[in-house]
Amino acid sequence: MLFFSSGKLLAQDESSSSIILIETNLGDIKLMLYKETPKHRKNFLQLIENKHFDGTLFYRVIKGFVLQGGSQDSRGAAPGRQIGYGSSNRTIESEFRSQYFHKKGALAAARQPDKVNVFKESDVSQFYITQGKVYTMEELTAMENAVNKPLRNQIVKRYLTPQKRAILDSLKKNKKVEEFREIADKIKSNISFDFASSPDKLIFTEAQKKAYTTVGGVPHLDKNYTVFGEVISGFDVIDKIANLKTDKYDRPYQDVKMKVRILKY
């Protein structure tokens, strides 16, 4: 269910979730952590309790995309230094939930690329907050088509082989209607079933369409990174940070230091 707070879309009532506060030198951002992603929630709360984030930076900032932080290497990092993931190689099992997606203000776990992380497991401490952009319905439809048309074409080729085409052409030429329809209907049924059950297809839900055409976000990250919370206040701070000038590593020239604390477990 979607709720509104200060003109922003919320996924659920914040009273049922943990509440945290990220304090920065550009303002505060209040977030809630979802109970439906318990592994990420528990880990994030433990990191806060251990003061892991205090003094670290939002070190990767891309306007219209995301603000990323969570690296121990960013604490006290000299100006201009490229900041990486740190020394830890610990990961958390992904917790993809269809009701949570990358609308503006989504809190999600960063991770290593697919080629070295086939299960899309989350980094133990790296996180990002989405800013993104507002999309039109036409843009969302184009994104769906760009994924779904090639996918459907692949499935069609799997069932409508040259041999099957030859059989259908022969039946049609000889006016064998019942035999033609039996084979053609079976092929159509298989294609429809495979497409409907494919995890690779892209069909935006009504909730996604509403969010991405109003508050905006980053749709192409959905189903690829675990979203485990969302901003409930401080959207203006997100924009302030996103508007900072950055170097070639996407690090802001002005350091954005954070201190994170738990308001409600």
C-alpha positions in Angstrom: 0.0 0.0 0.0 1.2 3.5 -0.8 1.1 6.4 1.6 2.0 10.1 1.3 4.3 12.1 3.6 5.3 15.7 2.8 4.2 15.1 -0.8 6.3 12.0 -1.2 5.1 8.4 -1.8 5.7 6.0 1.0 5.4 2.2 0.7 3.9 1.5 4.2 3.0 3.0 7.6 6.3 4.0 9.2 5.0 2.9 12.6 5.6 -0.7 11.6 9.3 -0.1 10.7 12.6 0.8 12.3 13.4 4.5 12.0 16.9 5.9 11.6 18.4 9.3 11.1 21.4 10.2 8.9 22.8 13.6 10.1 25.0 15.4 7.5 26.6 18.8 7.2 24.0 19.6 4.6 21.0 18.5 6.7 19.3 15.4 8.1 17.6 12.5 6.3 15.2 10.3 8.2 14.5 6.8 6.8 12.6 3.7 7.7 13.9 0.2 7.4 11.5 -2.5 6.2 10.7 -5.5 8.4 10.1 -7.5 5.2 13.9 -7.4 4.5 15.0 -8.7 7.9 18.6 -9.6 7.1 19.4 -6.2 5.7 17.5 -4.4 8.4 19.3 -6.3 11.2 22.7 -5.8 9.6 22.2 -2.1 9.1 21.0 -1.6 12.7 24.1 -3.5 13.9 26.4 -1.3 11.8 24.7 1.8 13.3 25.1 0.5 16.8 28.8 -0.2 16.2 29.2 3.4 14.8 30.4 2.1 11.5 29.0 5.0 9.5 30.0 7.8 11.8 32.5 10.1 10.1 32.2 8.4 6.7 31.2 10.1 3.5 28.6 10.1 0.8 31.6 9.5 -1.5 29.8 8.6 -4.8 27.2 11.1 -5.9 25.6 11.1 -9.4 22.9 13.7 -10.0 19.8 12.1 -11.3 20.9 8.7 -10.1 22.1 7.9 -6.5 24.1 9.0 -3.5 26.3 6.2 -2.2 28.1 5.7 1.1 29.0 3.2 3.7 32.8 2.6 3.0 35.1 2.7 5.9 37.8 3.9 3.4 36.0 7.2 3.2 36.6 8.2 6.8 39.3 10.8 6.8 40.0 10.3 3.1 42.2 13.0 1.6 40.6 15.3 -1.1 40.6 13.8 -4.5 41.3 10.2 -3.3 39.3 7.5 -5.0 37.3 5.5 -2.5 36.5 1.8 -2.8 34.4 -0.8 -1.0 36.9 -1.3 1.8 38.6 -4.6 2.9 35.5 -6.6 3.9 34.4 -9.3 1.5 31.3 -10.2 3.5 27.9 -10.2 1.7 24.3 -10.5 2.6 21.8 -12.7 0.7 19.6 -10.6 -1.6 16.1 -9.9 -0.4 14.2 -8.8 -3.5 10.6 -7.8 -2.7 8.3 -6.8 -5.6 6.5 -4.2 -3.5 9.8 -2.3 -2.9 11.4 -0.6 -5.8 13.8 2.3 -6.7 11.5 5.3 -6.4 13.1 8.6 -5.2 14.3 8.1 -1.7 14.7 4.3 -1.8 17.4 3.0 0.5 19.2 0.0 -1.2 22.3 -2.1 -0.8 25.2 -1.7 -3.2 27.0 -4.8 -4.5 29.7 -6.1 -6.8 28.9 -6.6 -10.5 27.1 -9.7 -11.8 30.3 -11.2 -13.4 31.8 -11.7 -9.9 28.5 -11.9 -8.0 26.1 -14.1 -9.9 23.7 -14.3 -6.9 23.5 -10.5 -6.6 24.4 -10.6 -2.9 24.6 -7.3 -1.1 27.8 -5.7 0.2 27.7 -5.8 4.0 27.9 -2.0 4.5 27.7 -0.2 1.2 24.3 1.5 0.6 22.8 4.1 -1.6 19.8 6.5 -1.7 18.1 7.1 -5.0 17.4 10.5 -6.5 16.7 9.5 -10.1 14.4 11.4 -12.4 10.7 11.7 -13.2 9.6 9.6 -16.2 6.6 9.8 -18.6 4.3 6.9 -19.2 5.7 6.7 -22.7 9.2 6.3 -21.4 8.2 3.5 -19.1 6.4 1.8 -22.0 9.5 2.1 -24.1 11.6 0.6 -21.3 9.2 -2.4 -21.1 9.3 -2.9 -24.9 13.1 -2.7 -25.0 13.2 -5.7 -22.7 10.1 -7.6 -23.6 10.2 -7.6 -27.4 13.6 -9.3 -27.7 12.6 -11.7 -24.9 9.4 -12.7 -26.7 11.2 -13.0 -30.0 13.6 -15.5 -28.4 10.7 -17.5 -27.1 8.9 -17.4 -30.5 12.1 -18.8 -32.2 12.3 -21.6 -29.7 8.8 -22.9 -30.6 8.1 -21.6 -34.1 11.1 -23.3 -35.7 11.7 -23.5 -39.5 10.4 -27.1 -39.3 7.2 -26.1 -37.6 6.7 -23.2 -40.0 7.0 -25.7 -42.9 4.4 -28.0 -41.3 2.0 -25.1 -40.8 2.5 -23.8 -44.3 1.8 -27.3 -45.7 -1.4 -27.7 -43.6 -2.6 -24.2 -44.6 -1.9 -24.9 -48.3 -3.9 -28.2 -48.1 -6.7 -26.5 -46.1 -6.3 -28.9 -43.1 -7.9 -26.4 -40.7 -8.2 -28.5 -37.6 -4.7 -29.9 -37.8 -3.3 -26.4 -38.4 -5.2 -24.9 -35.5 -4.2 -27.7 -33.1 -0.5 -27.1 -33.8 -0.7 -23.3 -34.0 -2.7 -23.1 -30.7 -0.1 -25.3 -28.9 2.7 -23.1 -30.1 0.9 -19.9 -29.0 0.1 -21.5 -25.6 3.8 -22.4 -25.1 5.0 -19.0 -26.1 2.5 -17.2 -23.8 3.3 -19.5 -20.8 7.1 -19.1 -21.2 6.8 -15.3 -21.5 4.4 -15.0 -18.5 6.6 -17.1 -16.3 9.9 -15.5 -17.3 11.7 -13.7 -14.5 13.4 -11.5 -17.2 10.3 -9.8 -18.5 9.6 -6.2 -17.5 6.1 -5.1 -16.6 5.8 -2.1 -14.3 3.1 -2.4 -11.6 0.6 0.4 -11.1 2.5 1.4 -7.9 5.7 1.7 -9.9 4.1 3.7 -12.7 2.6 6.1 -10.1 5.9 6.6 -8.3 8.1 6.9 -11.4 5.8 9.4 -13.1 5.4 11.6 -10.0 8.3 11.5 -7.6 10.7 9.7 -10.0 13.4 7.2 -9.3 15.7 4.7 -11.1 13.6 1.9 -12.7 16.4 0.0 -14.3 17.9 -0.9 -10.8 14.7 -2.9 -9.9 15.1 -6.6 -9.3 18.9 -6.1 -9.4 19.6 -4.5 -6.0 17.9 -5.1 -2.7 15.7 -2.1 -1.5 15.4 -2.4 2.3 14.1 1.0 3.3 13.1 4.5 2.2 13.4 8.2 3.1 10.5 9.7 5.0 11.9 13.2 5.4 14.9 15.1 4.0 14.2 14.8 0.3 15.5 18.4 0.0 18.8 17.2 1.5 19.0 14.4 -1.1 18.8 17.1 -3.8 21.3 19.4 -2.1 23.9 16.6 -2.0 23.1 15.5 -5.6 23.7 19.1 -6.8 27.2 19.2 -5.4 30.1 19.4 -7.9 32.0 16.2 -8.2 35.4 15.0 -9.4 36.2 12.3 -12.0 35.4 9.6 -9.4 32.0 11.2 -8.7 33.2 12.2 -5.3 31.9 15.6 -4.2 34.6 18.3 -3.8 32.7 19.3 -0.6 32.8 16.3 1.8 29.4 15.2 3.0 30.1 13.5 6.3 27.4 11.5 8.1 26.5 10.4 11.5 23.8 7.7 11.8 21.6 6.9 14.7 18.6 4.8 15.5 15.4 6.6 16.5 13.2 3.5 16.7 14.0 -0.2 16.5 
